[in-house]
Amino acid sequence: MTCFHHLGFKENPVTFGKFFSTECTCFCRSNEIVIFWTHQNYVIWARHDTCNDYHLESNSRGGLGWRKHVISPSMWSSTKMKKSLTFCFFTALAFAASPAAAQVALDLDGPGPLFTSKLVSPNGLIDLDEGNMVILGAKPVLQGNIPLPGAVFQAYFQTAVTNVVYNDGSQSALPQFDFLPFFTAQEITAQFAIPLLYTGLDGNGRLNLEVANTGANFVNFYYDSSKDANIPAGTGFGDGTNILSGTFVNLDFGVSPTLTSASIFEATATVNYYDPAFFSVPLQLAVVLRLDLDGLVKIPPQIPNSAQIVGYTPNNSDLLGSLDLTAKVVPEASSMIMVGLVATGGLLGMYRRRRNG
C-alpha cells in the first residue's frame, strides 16, 4: 500500500475531501498512529506495511464527510485503550445489523391527538392510493419505436396515503370524513418528480428507464388537516405541512414499446428531510433515512385523468398512466455504523482529557 505523509493535520478530527491515494486512505506522522477513517460507507481494519500505521480502508475514496481520528503511540500501547476501541468498533457493526437499527416510527397526525407514534419498519409499510402519472413528450418518441439510448424524459406523479400497516400487523388510516367538533377529514398526499433516462431494451424487450442526472427530481409528502385532494382537478396534492422530502437515486422501470401494459416500478430515494413530529427513530439517533417504493405502472391509466399533475397540464404528446405503490421508510445500515463510531471518538476525547489533566 502507498501511504501519504501530510504534516498539516492536527490530532483533532477534521473533515476534508482530498489527499487520498488509490490504495489506501492513510495519513501518518512519526509521532502519531491513525486508527481509523470514518465515512457513511462501511470500513475495514487494516495495518499499514510501510509506516506501521493502523488505518481503515473503505469502498469509497475521498469526498466530503470523511473524518480523521488519531491517537498517540503511548495511548495505543495501553491494553485497556485497545480493548475499548475494539469494543466500540465491533459494537457499531453489531448495532447496524440489529433489529433496532431498522426501526422507524410514524405518527399519522403528528402533533394531533388522534394517533400515537408506532413502528412502521422494518416490517410495516405505507400504502399509497393509485395516482396519476405523466411522462412529458414521451408518446411520439416511445410508442411503437425503439429510440436511441440517451433520451431523457420528465415524469410527474401524485397520490395520497390510504392506510399504514405497522410492524405488529395493525393498520391505521386518517379520518376520511368530518366528525365535528372532534376532528375533520385529514390526508397525507405525495408528489414525485423523476427524470427518466432511456438506456435501451432490457432482457424482456422493455424500454428500460433509469434516473437521469438532469431534470426535476424530488419526493414530497404533505400532511393536511383538511382533506381537499381532488383527482379530476389534480389539485390539493401539494398543500399542507411538508413532512418528508427526498431525491430519487435508483429506479427499476421498464415500459412495453406498445405502451399498453402494466410494468413493475421499484425506486429508492434518499430522505433529505423529515418532520420528527411524524417520523422518528425510537433511539433518537442521527441516522440517514431511505424511502423504498414498490408497485405497478399501468398504461393507459386505470383511474380518471387529472387536469393537472404536480401543477403540469398534460397534452396529447404526453404519456399518461397510473401508479399504484407502497412505500417503506428505513434507516441506511451504513449510517448506523457511524453512530457507534461516534462513540469511539467520544471515548478517545475523554481519554485525552483525563490523560492531559
C-alpha positions as CSV (number, residue, x, y, z in Angstrom):
1,M,0.0,0.0,0.0
2,T,1.1,3.6,-0.6
3,C,0.9,6.0,2.3
4,F,0.6,9.8,2.0
5,H,2.6,11.8,4.5
6,H,0.9,15.0,5.3
7,L,2.1,17.1,8.3
8,G,-0.6,19.6,8.4
9,F,-3.3,17.7,10.2
10,K,-3.8,18.1,13.9
11,E,-4.9,15.5,16.4
12,N,-8.5,16.9,16.4
13,P,-10.8,15.1,14.0
14,V,-11.0,17.1,10.7
15,T,-13.3,17.0,7.7
16,F,-11.7,17.1,4.2
17,G,-12.2,15.8,0.7
18,K,-8.8,15.3,-0.9
19,F,-5.3,13.8,-0.5
20,F,-6.3,10.2,-1.0
21,S,-4.2,7.6,-2.7
22,T,-5.8,4.8,-4.8
23,E,-4.5,2.2,-2.4
24,C,-5.4,3.4,1.0
25,T,-6.8,6.3,3.0
26,C,-3.9,6.7,5.4
27,F,-2.1,9.7,6.7
28,C,0.7,9.3,9.2
29,R,3.2,11.3,11.2
30,S,6.2,9.9,13.0
31,N,4.6,10.6,16.4
32,E,1.0,9.6,15.7
33,I,-0.9,6.5,14.8
34,V,-4.0,6.9,12.7
35,I,-6.5,4.4,14.0
36,F,-9.4,4.9,11.5
37,W,-11.1,6.9,8.9
38,T,-14.9,7.2,9.2
39,H,-17.4,7.8,6.5
40,Q,-21.0,6.8,5.7
41,N,-19.7,3.7,3.8
42,Y,-18.5,0.5,5.6
43,V,-15.0,0.3,6.8
44,I,-12.4,-2.5,7.3
45,W,-9.5,-2.8,9.7
46,A,-6.0,-2.9,8.1
47,R,-2.4,-2.4,9.1
48,H,-0.1,-0.3,7.0
49,D,3.1,-2.1,6.0
50,T,5.3,0.9,5.2
51,C,4.9,3.1,8.3
52,N,3.4,0.6,10.7
53,D,0.3,2.7,10.9
54,Y,-3.2,1.4,11.6
55,H,-5.9,2.7,9.4
56,L,-9.3,1.8,7.8
57,E,-10.0,1.2,4.2
58,S,-13.3,1.9,2.6
59,N,-15.0,1.0,-0.7
60,S,-15.4,4.8,-1.3
61,R,-12.4,7.1,-1.7
62,G,-12.5,10.8,-1.0
63,G,-15.5,13.1,-0.8
64,L,-17.0,15.2,1.9
65,G,-17.9,13.7,5.2
66,W,-14.6,11.9,6.0
67,R,-13.3,12.3,9.5
68,K,-9.8,11.5,10.8
69,H,-9.4,10.0,14.3
70,V,-5.9,10.0,15.8
71,I,-4.3,8.6,19.0
72,S,-0.7,8.7,20.0
73,P,1.6,5.7,20.2
74,S,1.5,5.8,24.0
75,M,-2.2,5.7,24.1
76,W,-2.3,2.8,21.6
77,S,0.1,0.9,23.8
78,S,-2.5,0.8,26.6
79,T,-4.1,-2.6,26.5
80,K,-7.2,-1.1,28.1
81,M,-7.5,1.5,25.3
82,K,-7.1,-1.1,22.6
83,K,-9.8,-3.2,24.1
84,S,-12.1,-0.2,24.4
85,L,-11.6,0.8,20.8
86,T,-12.1,-2.7,19.5
87,F,-15.3,-3.0,21.6
88,C,-16.7,0.3,20.2
89,F,-15.9,-0.6,16.6
90,F,-17.5,-4.0,16.7
91,T,-20.4,-2.8,18.7
92,A,-21.1,-0.3,15.9
93,L,-21.1,-3.2,13.4
94,A,-23.3,-5.3,15.6
95,F,-25.8,-2.5,16.1
96,A,-26.0,-1.9,12.4
97,A,-27.2,-5.5,11.9
98,S,-29.6,-5.5,14.8
99,P,-33.4,-5.1,14.6
100,A,-33.2,-1.8,16.4
101,A,-31.2,-0.3,13.6
102,A,-34.0,-0.8,11.1
103,Q,-36.8,0.8,13.2
104,V,-38.7,4.0,12.2
105,A,-41.9,5.1,13.9
106,L,-44.8,7.1,12.3
107,D,-47.4,9.3,14.0
108,L,-50.1,9.8,11.3
109,D,-51.3,13.2,12.6
110,G,-48.1,14.4,14.1
111,P,-48.8,16.7,17.0
112,G,-52.5,16.0,16.7
113,P,-54.5,14.0,19.3
114,L,-55.9,11.1,17.2
115,F,-52.8,8.9,16.8
116,T,-49.6,7.9,18.6
117,S,-46.2,7.0,17.2
118,K,-45.9,3.4,16.2
119,L,-43.2,1.4,14.4
120,V,-43.6,1.1,10.7
121,S,-40.2,-0.5,9.8
122,P,-38.7,-2.9,9.0
123,N,-42.0,-5.0,8.6
124,G,-44.6,-2.3,8.1
125,L,-45.4,-0.2,5.0
126,I,-47.3,2.9,3.9
127,D,-50.0,2.1,1.3
128,L,-50.4,4.7,-1.4
129,D,-53.6,5.1,-3.4
130,E,-53.4,4.6,-7.2
131,G,-52.5,8.0,-8.5
132,N,-51.9,9.8,-11.8
133,M,-48.6,9.8,-13.7
134,V,-47.4,11.7,-16.8
135,I,-44.2,11.4,-18.8
136,L,-43.8,14.6,-20.7
137,G,-43.4,14.3,-24.5
138,A,-42.8,10.6,-24.4
139,K,-45.7,9.3,-26.6
140,P,-44.4,10.2,-30.1
141,V,-40.8,9.1,-29.1
142,L,-41.7,5.8,-27.4
143,Q,-44.9,4.5,-28.9
144,G,-44.0,1.7,-31.4
145,N,-40.4,3.0,-31.6
146,I,-37.1,1.9,-30.3
147,P,-35.3,5.2,-29.7
148,L,-31.6,5.6,-29.4
149,P,-30.3,5.3,-25.8
150,G,-29.7,8.6,-24.0
151,A,-33.2,10.1,-24.5
152,V,-34.4,11.9,-21.3
153,F,-38.0,12.4,-20.2
154,Q,-39.5,14.2,-17.2
155,A,-42.1,12.3,-15.2
156,Y,-44.5,13.5,-12.5
157,F,-46.8,11.6,-10.2
158,Q,-49.2,12.5,-7.4
159,T,-51.2,10.3,-4.9
160,A,-52.4,10.1,-1.3
161,V,-51.8,7.7,1.5
162,T,-54.7,5.3,2.1
163,N,-53.5,3.5,5.2
164,V,-50.5,2.4,7.2
165,V,-49.5,-1.1,8.2
166,Y,-47.4,-1.2,11.4
167,N,-44.8,-3.7,12.4
168,D,-47.3,-5.6,14.6
169,G,-49.7,-6.0,11.7
170,S,-52.2,-3.5,12.9
171,Q,-53.4,-0.8,10.5
172,S,-54.5,2.9,10.7
173,A,-55.9,5.5,8.4
174,L,-56.6,9.2,8.7
175,P,-60.3,10.1,9.1
176,Q,-62.0,10.5,5.7
177,F,-65.0,12.4,7.0
178,D,-65.8,15.3,9.4
179,F,-66.9,14.5,12.9
180,L,-67.2,17.9,14.4
181,P,-66.2,19.2,16.9
182,F,-63.8,16.3,17.5
183,F,-62.0,16.1,14.1
184,T,-62.1,16.9,10.4
185,A,-61.2,14.8,7.4
186,Q,-57.5,14.7,7.0
187,E,-54.9,13.4,4.4
188,I,-51.3,12.7,3.6
189,T,-50.6,13.4,0.0
190,A,-47.4,12.8,-2.1
191,Q,-45.9,14.4,-5.2
192,F,-43.0,12.9,-7.1
193,A,-40.8,14.2,-10.0
194,I,-38.5,11.7,-11.7
195,P,-36.1,12.5,-14.6
196,L,-36.1,9.3,-16.7
197,L,-33.1,8.2,-18.8
198,Y,-33.7,5.7,-21.6
199,T,-30.8,3.2,-21.6
200,G,-32.0,0.6,-24.2
201,L,-34.0,-2.6,-24.2
202,D,-33.8,-4.9,-21.2
203,G,-33.8,-8.7,-21.2
204,N,-37.6,-8.8,-21.5
205,G,-37.8,-6.4,-24.5
206,R,-39.0,-3.5,-22.5
207,L,-37.8,0.1,-22.8
208,N,-35.5,0.4,-19.8
209,L,-35.7,3.7,-17.8
210,E,-33.4,4.8,-15.1
211,V,-32.9,8.0,-13.0
212,A,-31.3,10.7,-15.2
213,N,-28.8,13.2,-13.8
214,T,-30.7,16.2,-15.1
215,G,-34.3,17.3,-14.6
216,A,-36.7,17.8,-11.7
217,N,-36.1,15.1,-9.0
218,F,-38.0,15.2,-5.7
219,V,-40.2,13.2,-3.4
220,N,-42.5,15.3,-1.2
221,F,-45.1,14.1,1.4
222,Y,-47.6,16.5,2.9
223,Y,-49.9,16.3,5.9
224,D,-53.1,18.4,5.5
225,S,-55.5,18.7,8.5
226,S,-58.3,19.5,5.9
227,K,-58.8,16.9,3.2
228,D,-59.0,18.6,-0.2
229,A,-57.1,16.4,-2.8
230,N,-59.2,16.1,-6.0
231,I,-58.1,13.6,-8.7
232,P,-60.1,15.0,-11.7
233,A,-58.9,18.6,-11.0
234,G,-55.5,17.5,-9.9
235,T,-55.4,19.9,-7.1
236,G,-54.8,19.7,-3.3
237,F,-51.9,17.3,-3.5
238,G,-49.1,19.7,-2.7
239,D,-50.5,21.8,0.2
240,G,-50.3,21.4,4.0
241,T,-47.2,20.7,6.0
242,N,-44.2,19.1,4.3
243,I,-43.4,16.0,6.5
244,L,-40.8,14.2,4.3
245,S,-38.7,15.2,1.3
246,G,-36.2,13.3,-0.7
247,T,-34.4,12.6,-4.0
248,F,-34.6,9.6,-6.3
249,V,-31.3,7.7,-6.6
250,N,-32.2,4.3,-8.1
251,L,-35.0,3.1,-10.4
252,D,-36.1,-0.2,-12.0
253,F,-38.8,0.6,-14.5
254,G,-39.4,-0.8,-18.0
255,V,-42.2,0.1,-20.5
256,S,-43.5,-2.0,-23.3
257,P,-43.0,-0.5,-26.7
258,T,-46.7,-0.8,-27.3
259,L,-47.3,1.4,-24.2
260,T,-50.3,-0.7,-23.3
261,S,-49.3,-2.8,-20.3
262,A,-48.6,-2.9,-16.6
263,S,-44.9,-2.6,-15.6
264,I,-43.0,-3.2,-12.3
265,F,-41.8,0.1,-10.7
266,E,-39.2,-0.1,-8.0
267,A,-37.4,3.0,-6.8
268,T,-35.2,4.2,-4.0
269,A,-34.9,7.7,-2.7
270,T,-32.6,9.3,-0.2
271,V,-34.6,11.2,2.5
272,N,-33.2,14.7,2.8
273,Y,-35.7,16.0,5.4
274,Y,-38.4,14.5,7.7
275,D,-40.6,16.1,10.3
276,P,-39.8,14.5,13.7
277,A,-43.4,15.1,14.8
278,F,-44.4,12.5,12.2
279,F,-41.4,10.3,11.5
280,S,-38.9,9.3,14.3
281,V,-36.2,6.9,15.1
282,P,-37.0,5.4,18.5
283,L,-33.5,5.6,19.9
284,Q,-33.2,9.3,18.7
285,L,-30.1,8.5,16.7
286,A,-28.8,10.8,13.9
287,V,-29.3,8.3,11.0
288,V,-29.9,8.7,7.3
289,L,-33.3,7.5,6.2
290,R,-34.2,5.9,2.9
291,L,-37.5,5.6,1.1
292,D,-38.2,2.4,-0.9
293,L,-41.1,2.4,-3.4
294,D,-42.6,-0.7,-5.0
295,G,-45.6,-1.2,-7.2
296,L,-47.0,-1.1,-10.7
297,V,-47.3,1.4,-13.5
298,K,-50.4,1.0,-15.6
299,I,-50.6,2.4,-19.2
300,P,-53.2,3.6,-20.1
301,P,-54.3,4.8,-16.6
302,Q,-56.8,2.8,-14.7
303,I,-58.3,5.9,-12.9
304,P,-59.8,9.1,-14.2
305,N,-57.3,11.5,-15.8
306,S,-56.3,14.6,-13.8
307,A,-56.4,18.1,-15.3
308,Q,-53.1,18.8,-13.6
309,I,-50.3,16.5,-12.3
310,V,-47.9,18.2,-9.9
311,G,-49.0,21.5,-11.4
312,Y,-48.4,20.4,-15.0
313,T,-51.2,20.3,-17.6
314,P,-50.8,17.2,-19.8
315,N,-51.2,17.4,-23.6
316,N,-51.5,14.9,-26.5
317,S,-47.8,14.3,-26.7
318,D,-47.5,13.2,-23.1
319,L,-47.7,9.6,-22.0
320,L,-50.4,9.1,-19.3
321,G,-50.5,6.3,-16.8
322,S,-51.4,5.4,-13.2
323,L,-49.0,4.3,-10.5
324,D,-50.0,2.0,-7.6
325,L,-47.3,2.0,-4.9
326,T,-46.4,1.0,-1.4
327,A,-43.6,2.8,0.5
328,K,-41.2,1.9,3.3
329,V,-39.1,4.4,5.3
330,V,-36.0,2.7,6.7
331,P,-32.6,3.8,8.1
332,E,-29.5,3.3,5.9
333,A,-27.4,0.5,7.6
334,S,-24.2,2.3,6.9
335,S,-25.4,5.3,8.9
336,M,-26.0,3.1,11.9
337,I,-22.3,2.0,11.9
338,M,-21.4,5.7,12.1
339,V,-23.4,6.1,15.3
340,G,-21.2,3.5,17.0
341,L,-18.0,5.0,15.6
342,V,-19.0,8.4,17.1
343,A,-18.9,6.7,20.5
344,T,-15.4,5.6,19.7
345,G,-14.4,9.3,19.0
346,G,-16.0,10.3,22.3
347,L,-14.0,7.7,24.1
348,L,-10.8,9.0,22.6
349,G,-11.7,12.5,23.6
350,M,-12.4,11.6,27.2
351,Y,-9.2,9.6,27.4
352,R,-7.1,12.5,26.1
353,R,-8.7,14.9,28.6
354,R,-8.1,12.6,31.5
355,R,-4.5,11.9,30.4
356,N,-3.7,15.6,29.9
357,G,-5.4,16.6,33.2
